[in-house]
Amino acid sequence: MQAWPAHPSIYEINTWVWLAELGPGVTLADVPANAWDDIAALGFDAVWLMGVWQRSPAGIAVANRNAGLLQDFRRALPDFRPEDNVGSPYCVRDYSVDPRLGGRAGLAEARAALARRGLRLVLDFVPNHVAPDHWWASSHPDYFVRGTPQDAERDPASFLAVGANVYANGRDPYFPAWPDVLQLNAFSAGLRAAAIDTVRDIASQCDGVRCDMAMLMLNQVFERTWAGRAGVAPETDYWRELIPAVRAEHPDFRFIAEAYWDLEWELQQQGFDFCYDKRLYDRLEHGDPEALREHLCADLAYQRKLLRFIENHDEPRAAATFAPDQARAAAVLAFTQCGARLVHEGQMEGRKVRLPVFLGRRPAEAPDEALRAFYRHLLQASAANLFHAGEWQLCERIGWPDNASYERIVAWCWRLGEERALLAVNLADTPSQGQVKLPWDELAGATWGLDDELAGTTFEREGNTMRNPGLYIALQAWGCHFLRLRRAGS
């Protein structure tokens, strides 16, 4: 395998559900070749097989007693049956591939099949918590945030007795505890050593790891959440120990952080290659073009380490969140920025039901064939090396005293050698016009062809004009341009 590209595209698969839909008894060892071929044909760089580790019977039992979760299960799956709850992939009983998915050997077969097609493999790591029946709970109580029998009696929603020990349930500081998991102690030297060994083993089986709720393990966050129960914070942060230790053995291994609360920059400084860009998603969802553009004005070193998306397993489905034309504009914007890009399985087909990660089955939904065709066109166009190894730049756009609609347009460009592209999106439900200034002096003195990869249209424009005052653009509501530049006649 070649090194990871600077701007990779990643395809997230809900492994349990996907395998079940491929056929009865299909495991990672015997995925049909055409299933991998279809993914590779879209130009992805990596596949994230979400949820391969052993799930917890204890966690399943807790979930099946939880009225809120059961309501969510029935919302997504009206004919829900208890056996549909196969357990949360983030309630890990053991970091070994679930036998029902093919075990370690099956994962190795899947990784080899992906590698033959030039695709890397990403898996999960859950640093903050484990299942109540994880073997650490009985063998290493010092790895956990502890409680007392009085805590368990006073607050049974936040503490759980496991054998002779009482442990805190896992939590994020802004929400109630998660009842099906135990809180690991980020300050424990023993836990840190065990986590390093765990991720080293994961790294021997894949090419990158998505770290669940990574910011919870930062010293500053953990101390605020668990003050008085976790002991004294070490001088070194959790990730500053773990990431270099793993990279010493696996230098091209990639770390991806699920991150919130404006802690993306801090996590990048601690070694993460990419962090979730939830701010981009929120600005797209709330339709604030100027705030979104300001977000794209951030330092380029920061932006290159963001993971862009309009859907993942934690967010509502894009087709249920955005109007159809808005969803297409959002997809073009998110999938052609610098940094990493993520597409969630089912997103391209227009699925609208967000499936709880506990469920091993999902409802049937008729695919949106027009949306699927749009995504195939977008993904194949953006698979060019220009968008994976090129230089990204935000473009200035201007308007006129009597027409401020240009403020609703966001434009950016890519360059790699002689290749160039310009993309522009109208983030509004009304038409917008403006002039976009292209940043390349060498455009001057020549006529350029502009081929729109999505619309199939071609324009010719003078380079001098595109430099100053700028390329005139008129876009319909939620319209977009995906323009590849070439010298006219070439």
Residue, then its C-alpha position, 0 to 999 in steps of 0.5 A: m500500500q502507498a502512504w495515505p493521501a493528504h486528503p483521504s476519503i473514507y466510507e463508513i459501514n455499519t458492519w453488522v447490518w451491512l453483512a446481514e444484508l449481503g446474505p444469510g451467514v455472510t462474514l467478513a471472510d466471504v464478502p462478495a468481490n463485487a461488494w468491495d468492487d463497488i466501493a472501490a469504484l467510487g474512489f474512496d481511500a479507506v473503509w471504516l468498518m464500524g463495530v467489529w469488536q465483541r459486543s456485550p451480553a451485559g450491555i444488551a441486557v441493560a439496553n433491553r431494560n431501558a425505556g428510552l432506548l427501546q422507544d428509540f429502537r421502535r422509532a427506527l424499526p417499528d417491528f423491533r424484536p429483542e433479538d434485533n438488539v445485538g449490542s452497542p459497538y461502543c460497549v466493547r466486551d473485548y477488542s477481538v473481532d466478534p465471531r459472528l462477523g468472522g473473527r480475526a481471520g475474517l477481518a484479515e481476509a477483508r483487509a486483504a481484499l480491500a488492499r488489493r483494491g487500494l483501500r485502507l481499513v479503519l476500525d474503532f477504539v473506545p478510550n473512555h469506557v468498556a462493557p461491564d463484562h469486559w475482563w478488565a472489570s474483574s482483573h484490573p479495578d485500578y483501571f476504572v473510576r471507582g465508587t462505593p456501595q453508598d454511591a451505588e445505593r444513592d445514585p444507581a443510574s451513575f454507579l454499578a456494582v460488578g462483583a465486589n467492586v463499584y464502578a462509575n458508569g461512563r459519561d460525558p460531563y454534559f449528560p447523564a451517565w451511560p448505563d451500559v458501560l464502565q468509566l475508565n480512568a484516564f489518569s491510571a498508569g496501568l490503564r494507559a499501558a493497557a490502552i497502548d497495548t490494545v491499540r498496538d494490537i488494533a494497529s496490527q489489523c488495520d491502517g487507522v483508528r477512529c477514537d470515540m469521544a477522544m476529547l473526554m480523555l484530555n487531562q483538562v476535561f477528565e479532571r473537570t468531569w471526575a475531580g476527586r475520584a480519578g486521582v492526580a492528573p499526570e503531567t503528560d496527557y493520555w494521547r501524548e503517551l498513546i499515539p507516539a507509542v503506537r506510531a513507534e511500531h506503525p509509523d503510517f497508522r492514522f488516528i481520527a478523533e471524534a471531537y467536540w467543544d472546540l477541542e479539535w486544535e488541542l487534539q491535533q497538537q496531541g497527535f491526531d491526524f484528523c478531527y471531526d469538523k462538527r462546526l462545518y456540519d452545524r453551519l450547513e445544517h443551520g444555513d449560515p453562509e457567512a459563518l461557514r465561510e468564516h470557518l473556512c478562513a481558519d489556518l490551513a494547517y488546522q483545516r488540513k486535519l479536519l474530517r468533513f461530513i454531512e452524516n455519520h452514525d451519530e447524526p441524523r440522516a442527511a436526506a432527513t435533515f436537508a431538503p433535496d437540493q440543499a443536501r446536494a449542495a452540502a455534499v459538494l461542499a463537504f466532500t471537496q474541502c481539504g482534510a479528510r472526508l466521510v460518507h456514511e453507508g446509506q447516505m448515497e441512497g437517501r436513507k432517512v432512518r437513523l439506525p441506533v447502533f445497537l440494532g443488527r437490522r434496519p427497515a427497508e427503504a426505497p433507494d433514491e436513484a437520482l441521489r445515488a446517481f448524483y453521488r456517484h458522479l460527485l465521488q468519481a469527479s472528486a476521486a482525481n488526485l487533484f483533490h487528494a494531494g493538491e493545494w486547497q484555497l478559499c476564494e474571494r468573492i465580491g458583488w455589487p452595491d445593489n446586489a449582496s446575494y454574493e454573500r450567500i456564495v462560498a467558493w474554493c479552488w484546488r491546484l496540483g501542477e497544471e491541474r486546477a479546479l474551482l468549486a462554488v456553492n450557493l447556500a441559499d434557497t434563492p438565486s445568487q450572483g457574484q464574482v469569484k476571484l481566482p488566485w492564479d496569476e498564470l491565468a492571465g493572457a490566455t483563454w480557459g475552458l471551464d468544464d462543469e463536472l456535475a452539469g456536463t456543460t462547458f464555458e470559455r472565459e478570459g484569464n485576465t477577467m477571472r483574476n480581476p474583477g473575477l469570474y461571474i457566477a450565477l447560481q440557482a437556489w442551492g446551485c453549485h459549480f464543479l469546474r475543471l480548468r484547462r487552456a482553451g483548445s486543450 
